Amino acid sequence: MKILACIHDISSVQRLVDFVRTAYGLGAEMVIVSKVYGAAAVNGVPEATKIALKLKKGLIVVSNPRDVIEANIASKEHIIVLDPSDEACRVSCDELRKLIGNAEAVLMVFFGGDNVDPQVTNIGKRIYIKGINTKISPIAELALVTSCLKGTF
C-alpha cells in the first residue's frame, strides 16, 4: 500500500521538518503540506524540500487538502482524517485496516496545530486511534497510524 501523509495548518519549522522525516522514515511515498504559514512557510518548506530531494521522495505544497483530490492524487474513499474531537470516530488498528481494505494508496491528513479544521475533516473518513485520550502531536499520530496500517502495531 502506498502511503501519502498530509500535514495541514502548520507554522512550526521544527514540527514540519520532524513530520517530513518521520513520514519518509516510515515509508511514505509522498508528503503533502497544506495551509503552511509563518516560519514554516519561509524556512520549513525549503528544508522539507531538501529532505525530499535527498531521499527521492515526493513533496507537494497546496493551500487545502482538497487540492489533492482534485489533482487525482488520492480518491476520497481512501482518505483518513485524524480527528480526536469525536469519540464515535475512535477505531482500533484492526478496524482501521478493515476500513482501508486493499486500497492501493491511502492519504492520511494530520493537523499541525492544536485545533481541528471542520472544513477539512469532511474530505475523508474521520478516525482517531482508540486508547489515545487527547490530541497528541501529529508526528506521534503519524507513527501510530502508519504502524497500524502496516500491521506492525
C-alpha positions as CSV (number, residue, x, y, z in Angstrom):
1,M,0.0,0.0,0.0
2,K,1.3,3.4,-1.0
3,I,1.2,5.9,1.9
4,L,0.7,9.6,1.5
5,A,0.9,11.9,4.5
6,C,-0.6,15.3,4.7
7,I,0.0,17.9,7.4
8,H,-2.4,20.7,7.5
9,D,-2.3,24.1,9.3
10,I,1.4,24.3,10.3
11,S,3.6,27.2,11.3
12,S,6.4,25.5,13.1
13,V,9.6,24.8,11.2
14,Q,10.7,22.0,13.5
15,R,7.3,20.3,13.6
16,L,7.2,20.4,9.8
17,V,10.7,19.0,9.4
18,D,10.1,16.3,12.0
19,F,6.9,15.3,10.3
20,V,8.6,15.0,6.9
21,R,11.5,13.0,8.3
22,T,9.1,10.7,10.2
23,A,6.8,10.2,7.2
24,Y,9.6,9.2,4.9
25,G,11.3,7.1,7.6
26,L,8.0,5.1,8.0
27,G,7.8,4.6,4.2
28,A,5.6,7.4,2.9
29,E,5.9,7.9,-0.8
30,M,4.8,11.5,-0.6
31,V,4.2,14.3,1.9
32,I,1.6,17.0,1.2
33,V,1.9,20.2,3.2
34,S,-1.3,22.4,3.2
35,K,-2.0,25.7,4.8
36,V,1.6,26.3,5.7
37,Y,2.4,29.8,7.1
38,G,4.8,31.8,9.1
39,A,8.3,30.4,9.7
40,A,7.3,27.0,8.4
41,A,6.5,28.6,5.0
42,V,9.7,30.6,4.9
43,N,12.2,28.2,6.3
44,G,10.4,24.8,6.8
45,V,9.2,24.2,3.3
46,P,12.8,24.7,1.8
47,E,14.2,22.3,4.4
48,A,11.4,19.8,3.8
49,T,12.1,20.0,0.0
50,K,15.8,19.4,0.6
51,I,14.9,16.2,2.6
52,A,12.5,15.0,-0.1
53,L,15.0,15.6,-2.9
54,K,17.8,13.8,-1.0
55,L,15.5,10.8,-0.5
56,K,14.0,11.0,-4.0
57,K,10.5,11.2,-2.5
58,G,7.5,13.4,-3.4
59,L,6.7,16.7,-1.6
60,I,3.7,18.9,-2.6
61,V,2.6,22.2,-1.1
62,V,-1.1,23.1,-1.5
63,S,-3.4,25.5,0.0
64,N,-6.0,22.9,1.0
65,P,-6.0,19.1,1.2
66,R,-9.0,19.1,-1.3
67,D,-6.5,20.1,-4.0
68,V,-5.0,16.6,-3.6
69,I,-8.4,15.1,-4.5
70,E,-8.9,17.5,-7.4
71,A,-5.5,16.6,-8.8
72,N,-6.4,12.9,-8.7
73,I,-3.5,12.1,-6.3
74,A,-5.9,10.5,-3.8
75,S,-9.5,9.4,-4.0
76,K,-12.0,10.4,-1.3
77,E,-12.7,6.8,-0.2
78,H,-9.1,6.2,0.7
79,I,-8.5,9.4,2.8
80,I,-8.4,9.3,6.6
81,V,-8.5,12.4,8.7
82,L,-7.3,12.3,12.3
83,D,-10.0,13.9,14.4
84,P,-9.7,13.5,18.2
85,S,-12.8,15.6,18.8
86,D,-15.4,12.9,18.3
87,E,-15.4,9.7,20.4
88,A,-17.5,8.0,17.7
89,C,-14.6,8.1,15.3
90,R,-12.3,6.0,17.6
91,V,-11.0,2.8,15.9
92,S,-8.6,0.0,16.8
93,C,-5.8,-0.9,14.5
94,D,-7.7,-3.9,13.2
95,E,-10.8,-1.7,12.5
96,L,-8.6,0.8,10.7
97,R,-7.1,-1.9,8.4
98,K,-10.6,-3.1,7.6
99,L,-11.7,0.4,6.9
100,I,-9.0,0.9,4.4
101,G,-9.2,-2.6,3.0
102,N,-7.0,-3.4,0.0
103,A,-6.5,0.2,-1.1
104,E,-3.7,0.8,-3.5
105,A,-2.9,4.1,-1.7
106,V,-4.1,5.9,1.4
107,L,-3.8,9.6,2.2
108,M,-3.6,10.4,5.9
109,V,-4.4,14.0,6.9
110,F,-3.0,15.3,10.2
111,F,-3.5,18.7,11.8
112,G,-0.2,20.6,12.6
113,G,-1.9,22.9,15.1
114,D,-3.9,22.3,18.2
115,N,-7.3,22.8,16.5
116,V,-9.1,20.6,14.0
117,D,-10.4,22.4,10.9
118,P,-14.0,21.4,10.4
119,Q,-13.8,22.2,6.7
120,V,-11.0,19.6,6.3
121,T,-12.5,16.8,8.5
122,N,-15.2,16.1,5.9
123,I,-12.8,15.3,3.0
124,G,-12.4,11.7,4.1
125,K,-13.1,9.2,6.8
126,R,-12.7,10.7,10.3
127,I,-10.8,8.5,12.7
128,Y,-8.7,8.5,15.8
129,I,-6.9,5.6,17.5
130,K,-8.7,4.0,20.4
131,G,-6.7,4.4,23.7
132,I,-5.5,7.9,22.9
133,N,-7.4,10.2,25.2
134,T,-6.5,13.6,23.9
135,K,-4.9,15.1,20.8
136,I,-1.2,14.2,20.6
137,S,1.4,15.6,18.3
138,P,1.0,15.0,14.5
139,I,4.3,13.2,14.5
140,A,3.1,10.7,17.1
141,E,-0.2,10.3,15.3
142,L,1.7,9.6,12.1
143,A,3.8,6.9,13.7
144,L,0.8,5.2,15.3
145,V,-1.5,5.3,12.3
146,T,1.3,4.2,9.9
147,S,2.2,1.3,12.2
148,C,-1.4,0.3,12.5
149,L,-1.9,0.3,8.7
150,K,1.3,-1.7,8.2
151,G,0.3,-4.2,10.9
152,T,3.4,-3.5,12.9
153,F,1.5,-2.3,16.0
